[in-house]
Amino acid sequence: MKPKSLLSLALGACLSTLSLSGQTDLESTRDVLDQWVQTRQITSKEKSDWRLEQAILTDTKKLLSSELTRLDASLEELKSSATAADEDRAELTATKEAIAEASAVVEGSIVELETQIKAIVKTLPTPLVEKIKPLIRRLPDDSSNTKLSLGERVQNIVGILSQADKFNGTITQTSESRELDSGKVVEVRTLYWGLAMAYYVDAKGEYAGIGFPGKDGWEWPQIEDAGPQIKKLLDVYEGSEEIQFVEVPARIN
């Protein structure tokens, strides 16, 4: 073989070797670049996911912190409510005990009170008795054996005494039939001065007298020659006479 041909073969072999070596380095570099790109992508995704998770964790922390604060406030409120409830319970218990004690006292004396009321009713004037008849009818016939509750019995007594006190603080004028000492019955006007006494007179001023409570009811004695003055007193009260001082008989117990 000629030297020139050998040189050509040698150069070709070298170029082929260099070409194969360069191709291998390029592929290796490309693989490294691909791996680096993938690693960057994975790193970027991990960072993005971490930021998202960090934001979620932060929001969750704030939410839990807010809920914890609300629960603490609710717990304090429940404690306060429990304390207030305990105080109310203690107060109600004390009130209940006081009412029970008062009821026991009233229950122990209710029979005597009703007996006294029945005696008092006999001394009350007719206009007042007519007004409180519904309450009088509710007084038990036998105070030791009745179906009325303690509250109803006390209510009757209070009602009667209240109306009697009201009548005693006012002047009451009525028209009534009055039986005279002679047995004659005449129509009269009667002026009650509370529960203390009263004056009565007929239309002509012929028959007149006073009234006052007795043991078995009111007594109505006739007073001779007192008709004109008592008539004038009632006329002044009714307004048919001008206001003036009128002397009338009186009874002092």
C-alpha positions in Angstrom: 0.0 0.0 0.0 1.2 3.5 -0.8 2.2 5.8 2.0 -0.5 8.3 0.9 -3.2 5.7 1.2 -2.0 4.8 4.7 -2.1 8.4 5.9 -5.7 8.8 4.6 -6.8 5.7 6.5 -5.2 6.9 9.7 -6.8 10.3 9.4 -10.2 8.8 8.8 -9.8 6.5 11.8 -8.9 9.5 14.0 -11.8 11.6 12.7 -14.2 8.7 13.3 -12.9 8.2 16.8 -13.2 12.0 17.5 -16.7 12.0 16.0 -17.9 9.1 18.2 -16.3 10.7 21.3 -18.0 14.0 20.7 -21.3 12.4 20.1 -21.1 10.5 23.5 -20.2 13.7 25.4 -23.1 15.6 23.8 -25.6 12.9 24.7 -24.2 12.8 28.3 -24.5 16.5 28.5 -28.0 16.4 27.2 -29.0 13.7 29.8 -27.5 15.9 32.6 -29.4 18.9 31.3 -32.6 16.9 31.2 -32.1 15.7 34.8 -31.3 19.2 35.9 -34.5 20.6 34.3 -36.6 17.8 35.9 -35.0 18.5 39.2 -35.7 22.2 38.9 -39.3 21.4 37.9 -39.7 19.1 40.9 -38.1 21.7 43.2 -40.3 24.5 41.9 -43.4 22.3 42.3 -42.4 21.3 45.9 -41.9 25.0 46.7 -45.3 25.9 45.2 -47.0 23.1 47.1 -45.2 24.1 50.4 -46.4 27.7 50.0 -49.9 26.5 49.4 -49.8 24.2 52.4 -48.1 27.0 54.5 -51.0 29.3 53.6 -53.6 26.6 54.5 -51.8 25.9 57.8 -51.7 29.6 58.6 -55.4 30.1 58.0 -56.2 26.9 60.0 -54.1 28.2 62.9 -56.0 31.6 62.8 -59.3 29.7 62.6 -58.4 27.4 65.5 -57.1 30.4 67.5 -60.4 32.3 66.9 -62.4 29.2 67.9 -60.3 28.8 71.0 -61.0 32.4 72.0 -64.7 31.9 71.4 -64.8 28.8 73.5 -62.9 30.5 76.3 -65.5 33.3 76.2 -68.3 30.8 76.2 -66.8 29.0 79.1 -66.5 32.2 81.1 -70.1 33.1 80.2 -71.3 29.6 81.3 -69.4 30.0 84.6 -71.0 33.4 85.1 -74.5 32.0 84.3 -73.9 29.1 86.6 -73.0 31.5 89.4 -76.1 33.6 88.7 -78.2 30.5 88.6 -76.9 29.4 91.9 -77.6 32.8 93.4 -81.1 32.8 92.0 -81.7 29.2 93.3 -80.5 30.2 96.7 -82.7 33.3 96.7 -85.8 31.3 95.5 -85.1 28.7 98.2 -84.9 31.3 100.9 -88.2 32.9 99.6 -89.9 29.5 99.5 -88.8 28.8 103.1 -90.1 32.3 104.2 -93.4 31.7 102.4 -93.7 28.3 104.0 -93.1 29.7 107.5 -95.6 32.5 106.9 -98.1 30.0 105.6 -97.7 27.9 108.7 -98.4 30.9 110.9 -101.5 31.9 108.9 -102.7 28.3 108.8 -102.4 28.1 112.5 -104.6 31.2 113.0 -106.9 31.1 110.0 -109.7 29.5 112.0 -109.6 32.2 114.7 -109.5 34.9 112.0 -112.5 33.6 110.2 -114.4 33.4 113.5 -113.5 37.0 114.2 -114.6 38.1 110.7 -118.0 36.4 111.2 -118.4 38.4 114.4 -117.3 41.7 112.7 -119.7 41.2 109.8 -122.7 41.4 112.2 -121.6 44.9 113.2 -121.1 46.3 109.6 -123.7 48.6 108.1 -126.1 47.3 105.5 -124.7 49.1 102.5 -121.3 47.6 103.1 -122.7 44.1 103.9 -124.6 44.2 100.5 -121.3 45.0 98.7 -119.3 42.2 100.3 -122.0 39.5 100.3 -120.1 37.4 97.7 -117.1 37.3 100.0 -119.2 36.6 103.1 -120.8 33.7 101.4 -117.4 32.2 100.8 -116.5 32.1 104.5 -116.6 28.4 105.5 -119.5 27.3 107.8 -117.0 25.0 109.6 -113.6 26.5 109.6 -112.0 23.3 110.9 -113.5 21.3 108.0 -113.4 23.0 104.6 -112.3 22.3 101.0 -111.2 25.9 100.4 -107.5 26.4 100.0 -105.5 28.5 102.5 -105.0 31.1 99.7 -108.8 31.4 99.1 -109.5 31.7 102.8 -106.9 34.4 103.2 -108.2 36.2 100.1 -111.8 36.3 101.6 -110.6 37.8 104.9 -108.4 40.4 103.1 -111.2 41.3 100.7 -113.7 41.9 103.6 -111.3 43.9 105.7 -110.2 46.0 102.7 -113.7 46.9 101.8 -114.5 47.7 105.4 -111.5 50.0 105.7 -112.5 51.7 102.5 -116.0 52.3 103.7 -114.7 53.6 107.1 -112.7 56.3 105.3 -115.6 57.8 103.4 -119.1 59.3 103.9 -121.8 57.2 102.3 -125.4 58.3 101.6 -128.2 55.8 100.9 -132.0 55.5 100.8 -133.4 52.9 103.2 -136.5 51.7 105.0 -136.3 52.3 108.7 -138.6 50.9 111.4 -139.3 53.4 114.1 -139.7 52.8 117.8 -143.4 52.8 117.3 -143.1 50.0 114.8 -143.9 52.3 111.8 -141.7 51.8 108.7 -140.7 54.9 106.8 -138.5 55.7 103.9 -135.4 57.6 105.0 -132.1 59.0 103.8 -129.2 57.8 105.7 -125.7 59.3 105.9 -123.0 57.0 107.2 -119.9 58.5 108.8 -117.7 55.6 108.1 -118.3 52.7 110.5 -118.7 54.9 113.5 -122.2 56.3 113.2 -125.0 57.5 110.9 -127.9 60.0 110.6 -131.2 59.3 109.1 -134.3 61.4 108.3 -137.5 61.0 106.3 -138.5 63.3 103.4 -140.4 65.7 105.6 -137.9 65.9 108.5 -140.5 64.5 110.8 -138.7 61.3 111.8 -135.0 61.3 112.4 -132.3 59.8 114.5 -128.8 58.3 114.6 -127.3 54.9 114.1 -124.4 53.2 115.6 -123.0 49.6 115.6 -124.1 47.3 118.4 -123.2 43.7 119.3 -126.0 42.2 117.2 -126.0 44.8 114.4 -126.7 48.5 114.1 -129.1 50.3 116.4 -131.3 53.2 115.2 -132.8 55.2 118.0 -135.2 58.0 117.1 -134.4 61.5 118.3 -137.3 63.8 118.8 -137.1 67.3 117.4 -133.9 66.5 115.6 -135.5 66.1 112.2 -135.1 69.6 110.8 -131.4 69.8 111.6 -130.5 66.3 110.4 -132.5 67.0 107.2 -130.5 70.1 106.7 -127.3 68.2 107.2 -128.2 65.7 104.4 -129.4 68.5 102.1 -126.1 70.3 102.5 -124.3 67.0 101.7 -126.4 66.4 98.6 -125.9 70.1 97.5 -129.5 71.3 97.7 -128.5 73.6 100.6 -125.6 75.9 100.7 -122.6 74.8 102.7 -123.1 75.8 106.3 -122.4 74.7 109.9 -125.2 72.4 111.1 -125.5 71.3 114.7 -126.7 67.7 115.0 -126.8 65.3 118.0 -123.9 62.9 118.3 -123.2 59.8 120.3 -119.8 59.1 121.8 -119.0 55.5 122.7 
